[in-house]
Amino acid sequence: MNLTPDERRIRQALDQIETPMYDIGAAVNEQRARRGRKMPLRSPHRVAVIAVAAAVLFTVTAAAVFHLSDAWTALFGQNVIVPEDLTTPLQAGQTVDGYTMTLHDAIVTENGVAVICSTQREDGKPLDGMLDYNDIELVRDGKRSVDSASWQSGMEENGTVQYSYGEFDMIKDPGDCELMLTVGPAVFHSASETLTADIDLEKMYREHSVANPEEQEDSLREDAYLPVTDASAALPRAKEFPEISFAGLHLEENMLTLLLRTPAYNPTEGVYGDIVSLLDTRTGETLLPEYGKEYWLHGSSDILNGAVFSGLCEADLPYLRMQIVYAQTLPATGGKWTFTFSAKSAKGYESDLALEVEDGVSVSHITVSPLGVVLEGARPVEEEDSFFRPRPKVSILLKDGGMLATASEGSSSTRTVGSETERFEAHYAYQAAGYSRRFLRTEEIAAVYIDGNRIGIEQ
């Protein structure tokens, strides 16, 4: 193919762009406590927002930028770019049960709404930990019209202020409508250090071996998996957490299943126990479970929380020690914060596509807004978690000729049983220098490149 000089320059720039992903490693311990439960928001709660280093080519263009609140730079980096005429300054504060939330700014687009806020104690003392908000809702003219939502938070170094940013994909244009944001009640999540249980698993195998829970009916589990009351089966900090107990083990074909009886996870309050690893006392090695699974107990508020380890046999049991973590949820506020605002919507762009890219992935729809790019399409079914699945590389050609990279914000997927493909939705954020985030009007965009394929943006 004969390329023009401009096309060659664009191709060369695209080849130098890499798309980093945000690190969510800090949220792993919290996600262990929530394993197997549907979260109300699109992406996991992010305890910190940290950009993974990668080589990215940027052309920074002139833009009208106003003085940003600390919330923007705390969450999106010192080089974050937000055009002044894109945001609606609110600076609305409200105190609930001793905690003050300030809604700093909002961005309203034809496709969605973004809000940025901060929370601190009324007395100015440090927070007891990261706050989590069990219910976050945005309504348009009194009606629910949110298709999906995401929420992320980060803590100031001295621990006195927590900053949060939320995005809401709207079914209808929210411009010039009354928008009501409701957040809370708020809770604190805390997790113990990893605790090693001094339980003789060989003895437990002889005296408290249980049937494979996978093969038991729900209605029979309540009587089949009673707590082990033997003193030798006591868990660490048993007096502090009497609701959690060892419930036996099952060994079959080199697969070892260890079971805890624990209250079901409650997003508003309570305690939850999780088996996170095994310690091999012969080598000091930590063995991670192949997978974990929860089993409901008929007529009980407790569940069986199981961890399955592979490659083990009866001869290994005397040398293995179970390691557990206790996760607690403590109420912070009993009430909710409520804010009402309205703004004109910034322009967006969307179009149906019929684009085939790498690895059997097809893109059928694109949405471009001041908040970023969303791709929808289909891809082959794989067992890997959709957040970590490879997805098309997206970059932006600005009307002034500059190239802009994007960072993957994760993806979600749905599939039909028996189908070899699944539907996916992938989200991308615009990047500024130094891996900071950028927001921009779609009028500044000339084209979007998806794995090198140019999609012109018609305004």
C-alpha positions in Angstrom: 0.0 0.0 0.0 1.3 3.5 -0.9 1.0 5.8 2.1 1.1 9.5 2.1 3.7 11.3 4.2 1.0 12.2 6.8 -0.2 8.6 6.9 3.3 7.3 7.4 3.9 9.8 10.3 0.7 8.7 12.0 1.6 5.0 11.6 5.0 5.6 13.1 3.5 7.5 16.0 1.0 4.7 16.6 3.8 2.1 16.7 5.4 4.0 19.5 2.3 4.2 21.7 1.8 1.6 24.4 -1.3 1.5 26.5 -0.7 1.0 30.2 -3.4 -0.3 32.6 -4.1 1.0 36.1 -2.7 -1.2 38.8 -5.5 -2.6 41.1 -3.1 -4.8 43.1 -3.8 -2.8 46.2 -7.4 -4.0 46.1 -6.6 -7.8 46.1 -7.1 -8.3 49.8 -10.5 -6.6 49.8 -11.6 -8.6 46.7 -10.7 -11.9 48.5 -13.4 -11.0 51.0 -15.9 -10.3 48.2 -15.1 -13.3 46.1 -18.1 -14.7 44.2 -20.4 -11.8 44.8 -21.7 -9.4 42.3 -20.5 -5.8 42.9 -22.9 -2.9 42.3 -20.4 -1.0 40.3 -18.7 -1.8 37.0 -15.1 -2.0 38.2 -13.6 -3.1 41.5 -13.1 -0.5 44.3 -9.7 0.9 43.7 -7.8 1.7 46.9 -5.2 3.6 44.9 -4.9 4.9 41.4 -1.4 4.3 40.1 -0.3 4.4 36.5 2.0 1.5 35.4 5.1 2.9 33.7 5.2 2.5 29.9 6.7 4.3 27.0 4.1 6.6 25.5 4.3 9.2 22.8 2.5 12.4 23.6 1.9 15.6 21.7 0.6 18.2 24.2 -1.6 20.7 22.6 -2.7 24.1 23.9 -6.0 24.0 25.9 -7.7 26.4 28.3 -7.0 24.9 31.7 -8.3 26.3 35.0 -7.0 25.9 38.6 -8.0 22.4 39.5 -9.0 21.2 43.0 -6.7 18.9 44.8 -9.1 16.0 44.0 -8.2 16.0 40.3 -4.4 16.0 40.8 -4.6 13.4 43.7 -6.5 10.9 41.6 -5.2 11.6 38.0 -1.7 13.0 38.5 0.0 16.4 38.6 -0.3 16.8 34.8 -4.1 16.2 34.6 -5.7 18.3 31.9 -9.4 19.5 32.2 -10.6 22.2 29.9 -12.2 25.0 32.0 -15.4 25.2 29.9 -16.0 21.4 30.2 -16.7 21.3 34.0 -19.5 22.6 36.1 -17.9 23.9 39.4 -20.2 23.0 42.3 -18.2 23.1 45.6 -21.2 21.8 47.5 -20.6 20.4 50.9 -22.8 18.3 53.2 -22.0 16.7 56.6 -23.5 13.4 57.7 -22.8 11.7 61.0 -19.5 13.7 61.4 -18.2 13.1 57.9 -18.2 16.0 55.3 -18.4 15.2 51.6 -17.7 18.0 49.1 -18.9 17.6 45.6 -16.2 19.7 43.7 -17.0 19.5 40.0 -19.2 17.6 37.5 -18.7 16.9 33.8 -22.0 16.4 31.9 -21.9 14.9 28.4 -24.4 13.5 26.0 -23.4 10.0 27.0 -22.7 10.3 30.7 -21.8 12.2 33.8 -18.6 12.4 35.9 -18.3 13.7 39.4 -15.3 14.3 41.7 -15.6 14.7 45.4 -13.7 14.5 48.7 -14.6 13.2 52.2 -13.1 14.1 55.5 -14.0 14.0 59.2 -15.8 17.1 60.5 -13.2 17.4 63.3 -10.3 17.2 60.9 -8.8 14.0 62.4 -7.4 11.3 60.1 -9.9 8.8 58.7 -9.9 5.3 60.3 -9.2 3.8 56.8 -10.6 3.8 53.3 -14.3 4.6 53.2 -16.5 2.5 51.0 -19.9 3.7 49.8 -22.4 0.8 49.7 -24.9 2.6 47.4 -24.0 5.2 44.8 -26.9 6.4 42.6 -27.5 9.1 40.1 -31.0 9.8 38.9 -32.1 12.1 36.0 -35.3 14.1 36.6 -36.3 11.7 39.4 -35.9 8.6 37.2 -33.2 5.9 37.0 -31.4 6.2 33.7 -27.9 4.9 34.5 -26.7 2.1 32.3 -23.5 1.4 34.3 -21.2 3.1 36.7 -17.7 3.1 38.1 -16.2 4.6 41.3 -12.6 4.9 42.4 -11.0 6.5 45.4 -7.6 7.5 46.7 -6.3 8.7 50.1 -4.3 11.8 50.9 -0.9 10.9 52.4 -1.7 12.2 55.8 -5.0 10.2 55.8 -7.3 13.1 56.5 -9.0 13.3 53.1 -10.3 10.7 50.7 -10.8 11.7 47.1 -13.4 9.9 44.9 -14.3 10.0 41.2 -17.4 8.5 39.6 -18.5 8.0 36.1 -22.1 7.2 35.1 -23.0 5.9 31.6 -26.5 7.4 30.9 -29.3 5.9 28.8 -30.5 9.3 27.9 -28.8 12.7 27.4 -28.6 14.2 31.0 -28.0 17.8 29.8 -30.2 20.5 31.3 -31.9 17.9 33.5 -32.1 17.8 37.3 -29.4 15.3 38.4 -29.5 13.9 41.9 -26.4 12.1 43.3 -26.9 10.0 46.4 -23.8 8.4 48.1 -23.8 6.2 51.1 -24.1 5.0 53.8 -20.3 4.8 54.2 -18.4 1.9 55.8 -14.8 1.1 56.7 -13.3 -2.2 55.4 -10.4 -3.6 57.4 -8.5 -6.9 57.0 -6.3 -8.7 59.5 -2.8 -9.7 58.7 -2.4 -13.3 57.4 -2.7 -15.6 60.4 -1.4 -19.1 60.5 -3.6 -21.6 62.2 -1.9 -24.2 64.4 -4.2 -27.0 63.3 -3.0 -30.5 62.7 -4.5 -31.2 59.3 -3.5 -34.9 59.4 -5.5 -35.3 62.6 -8.4 -33.3 61.1 -8.3 -35.7 58.1 -8.7 -38.7 60.3 -11.3 -37.2 62.6 -13.1 -34.5 60.6 -12.9 -35.5 57.0 -16.1 -34.4 55.2 -17.8 -35.2 51.9 -17.0 -33.1 48.9 -19.2 -30.0 49.2 -19.6 -29.9 45.4 -21.6 -33.1 45.6 -23.9 -32.2 48.4 -27.4 -30.7 48.1 -27.8 -27.2 49.6 -30.5 -28.5 52.0 -28.1 -31.1 53.5 -25.1 -28.9 54.1 -26.4 -27.4 57.4 -26.1 -30.7 59.2 -23.2 -32.2 57.2 -20.8 -29.3 57.9 -21.1 -28.4 61.5 -18.3 -26.3 63.2 -15.5 -28.4 64.5 -15.6 -27.9 68.3 -12.4 -29.8 69.0 -10.0 -27.5 70.9 -7.2 -28.6 68.5 -9.2 -27.0 65.6 -9.4 -23.6 67.2 -8.6 -20.7 64.8 -6.3 -17.8 65.6 -8.1 -15.0 67.4 -11.0 -17.3 68.0 -12.3 -15.4 71.0 -12.3 -12.2 69.0 -14.2 -13.8 66.1 -16.3 -16.6 67.5 -18.6 -16.5 64.5 -15.9 -18.2 62.3 -14.8 -21.8 62.8 -13.0 -24.6 61.0 -15.6 -26.9 59.3 -13.4 -29.8 58.1 -11.5 -30.9 55.0 -11.9 -33.1 52.0 -9.0 -34.9 50.2 -9.6 -36.6 46.8 -7.3 -37.2 43.8 -4.6 -34.9 45.1 -7.1 -32.0 45.6 -7.4 -30.7 49.1 -10.5 -28.7 50.1 -10.4 -26.7 53.4 -13.6 -25.3 54.7 -14.4 -22.4 57.1 -17.9 -21.8 58.4 -18.3 -18.0 58.4 -21.1 -15.4 58.2 -21.9 -14.5 54.7 -20.3 -11.3 53.5 -22.3 -8.2 54.5 -21.5 -4.9 52.7 -22.7 -2.8 55.7 -21.4 -4.6 58.7 -20.0 -7.9 60.1 -17.0 -10.2 59.8 -16.0 -12.6 57.1 -13.3 -15.4 57.2 -11.2 -16.4 54.2 -8.6 -19.2 53.7 -5.9 -17.4 51.6 -3.0 -19.9 51.6 -1.2 -22.9 53.1 2.3 -22.7 54.7 4.5 -25.7 53.9 6.7 -26.0 57.1 9.2 -28.2 55.3 10.3 -25.5 52.9 8.7 -22.3 54.2 6.8 -22.0 50.9 3.4 -20.4 50.7 0.9 -22.4 48.6 -1.9 -20.5 47.0 -5.3 -22.1 46.3 -6.3 -23.3 42.9 -9.6 -21.6 43.4 -12.1 -20.7 46.1 -15.9 -21.3 46.3 -18.7 -20.5 48.7 -21.5 -22.9 49.6 -24.8 -21.7 51.1 -26.2 -23.5 54.1 -29.9 -24.1 54.0 -31.8 -22.1 56.7 -28.6 -20.4 58.1 -27.1 -17.0 57.7 -23.7 -18.7 57.6 -21.9 -20.1 54.6 -19.1 -22.5 53.9 -16.1 -20.7 52.4 -13.8 -23.3 50.8 -10.3 -23.1 49.3 -9.1 -25.9 47.0 -5.4 -26.7 46.7 -4.0 -29.0 44.0 -1.0 -31.5 44.0 -1.3 -32.5 47.6 -1.7 -36.0 49.2 -2.2 -37.4 52.7 1.6 -37.6 53.3 1.8 -33.8 53.0 -0.8 -33.0 55.7 1.4 -33.1 58.8 3.6 -30.3 57.3 0.8 -28.0 56.1 -0.6 -25.1 58.1 -3.7 -23.2 57.0 -3.5 -19.4 56.7 -6.5 -17.2 57.0 -7.6 -13.6 56.9 -10.4 -11.9 58.8 -12.2 -9.1 57.0 -14.4 -6.7 58.9 -16.9 -4.1 57.8 -17.7 -1.3 60.2 -20.3 1.3 59.8 -19.1 4.9 59.4 -22.3 6.7 58.7 -26.0 5.8 59.1 -27.2 8.3 56.5 -26.4 9.3 52.9 -25.1 12.4 51.2 -27.4 13.9 48.5 -26.5 16.6 45.9 -28.6 18.1 43.1 -27.1 19.9 40.1 -27.7 20.6 36.4 -25.6 21.5 33.4 -25.6 21.6 29.6 -24.1 18.5 28.1 -20.9 18.5 26.1 -21.1 16.8 22.7 -20.3 13.1 22.2 -20.1 10.8 19.2 -21.2 7.2 18.6 -21.4 5.0 15.6 -22.0 1.3 14.6 -18.9 -0.4 13.2 -18.1 -3.7 11.4 -14.4 -3.8 12.3 -12.3 -7.1 12.6 -9.1 -6.7 14.7 -6.6 -9.1 16.2 -7.2 -12.4 18.0 -10.7 -12.9 16.6 -12.0 -9.7 18.2 -14.7 -7.7 16.3 -15.8 -4.2 17.2 -19.4 -3.3 16.5 -19.9 0.0 18.2 -17.8 3.0 19.4 -18.7 5.8 21.8 -16.5 8.9 22.1 -17.0 11.5 24.8 -15.0 14.0 26.8 -14.5 11.2 29.4 -12.9 8.7 27.0 -13.7 6.0 24.5 -16.0 2.9 24.9 -15.8 0.0 22.4 -18.4 -2.7 22.2 -18.1 -6.0 20.3 -17.5 -9.7 20.4 -14.5 -11.9 21.2 -13.7 -15.7 21.7 -14.7 -17.0 25.1 -11.7 -17.6 27.5 -11.6 -18.5 31.2 -9.4 -15.5 32.1 -11.1 -12.7 34.0 -12.4 -10.1 31.6 -10.6 -7.2 33.3 -7.2 -8.7 32.4 -8.1 -9.9 28.9 -6.1 -8.3 26.1 -8.2 -5.7 24.3 -7.7 -3.5 21.2 -5.2 -0.7 21.4 -6.8 2.7 21.0 -5.2 6.1 20.2 -6.5 9.5 19.3 -5.6 11.8 16.4 -6.3 15.4 17.3 -7.4 18.0 14.7 -4.2 19.9 15.3 -2.3 16.8 14.1 -1.2 15.7 17.6 -1.4 12.0 18.7 -2.8 11.1 22.1 -2.5 7.8 23.9 -5.3 6.2 26.0 -5.1 4.0 29.1 -7.3 0.9 29.4 -9.9 1.3 32.2 -11.0 -2.3 32.1 -13.8 -4.2 30.4 -16.9 -6.2 31.2 -18.4 -9.2 29.3 -21.6 -11.2 28.9 -21.9 -14.6 27.3 -24.6 -17.2 26.4 -24.2 -20.7 27.7 -22.7 -22.9 25.0 -21.6 -20.0 22.8 -18.0 -19.7 21.6 -18.1 -15.9 21.7 -18.9 -13.3 24.3 -20.0 -9.7 24.1 -17.6 -7.2 25.6 -17.5 -3.5 26.5 -14.0 -1.9 26.9 -13.4 1.5 28.4 -10.4 3.8 27.7 -9.3 7.1 29.2 -7.3 9.8 27.5 -3.8 10.4 28.7 -1.7 13.5 29.4 2.0 13.7 30.0 3.5 11.6 32.9 0.7 9.1 32.8 -1.8 11.6 34.1 -5.3 11.6 32.7 -6.8 14.1 30.2 -10.3 15.2 29.5 -11.1 16.9 26.2 -14.0 18.0 24.1 -14.8 15.7 21.2 -14.6 18.7 18.9 -10.8 18.5 19.3 -10.8 14.9 17.9 -10.2 14.1 14.2 -10.1 10.3 14.4 -9.8 7.3 16.7 -7.3 4.5 15.8 -8.3 1.0 16.9 -5.4 -1.4 16.4 -4.2 0.9 13.6 -7.6 1.2 11.9 -8.7 4.8 11.4 -12.2 5.7 12.5 -13.1 9.3 11.4 -15.1 11.4 13.9 -17.9 13.3 12.2 -19.1 16.3 14.2 
